[in-house]
Amino acid sequence: MPDRILIVEDESKLAALLHDYLVQEGFEVSVLHRGDEVEPWVAAHEVDLVLLDLMLPGKNGLDVCRALRAHGDVAIVMVTARVDEIDRLLGLELGADDYICKPFSPREVVARVKAILRRVKRGGRPLETGLRLDAEGHRATIGGRDLGLTAVEFQLFKVLVDHPGRIYTREQLMDAMYRDERVVADRTVDSHIKKIRRKIAGVLPDREIVHSVYGLGYKYEW
């Protein structure tokens, strides 16, 4: 049975374009144009992923996302044309799985959708990858091999691993690393990430799992 996608987009031409690309890739696709139509539709239909525009008539995407998360665990990709909303999207615990900025390539959307659905199907949890985190001992292992992280490196890595696919800004990572509100330079995070990647490469040489997101920050994705 094909994965079912719901597009919520008030720009009819864009919605039709995304619909056609996703159908060509074998998805079963439905389209809505108003935010206040989403909750009753999802309650009446089975859906695997919602491609949700931020600015919608009837009810905005943030409120729709909150409502969907309160009643289920469908995968959600937020779409926004407003660059100034990115920090807000990253900072709020909305539960969205990813976000995409307009203008975008339909092929990029298809690739993101496929990646998220793959992650959801395998549970979205890092423990299925051979990665183990011991919070009490501040130890991270892959395939039983200790990465040898320092306490600060472990704390930073754990924040990323606990929310696969979520992008964290440097400021958010610094807040997680240093809870005593000390003043730390932004590039300190970059230095720790570099060391974490080097240690991961020592036991997992053919794979990168801590990803840089240009202009924004970092995310974990196996």
Beta strands, then each sheet from edge to edge (+ up, - down):
strand 1: 4-8
strand 2: 28-32
strand 3: 49-53
strand 4: 75-80
strand 5: 98-101
strand 6: 131-134
strand 7: 139-142
strand 8: 145-146
strand 9: 168-169
strand 10: 210-213
strand 11: 217-220
sheet 1: 2+ 1+ 3+ 4+ 5+
sheet 2: 6+ 7- 8+
sheet 3: 9+ 11- 10+
end
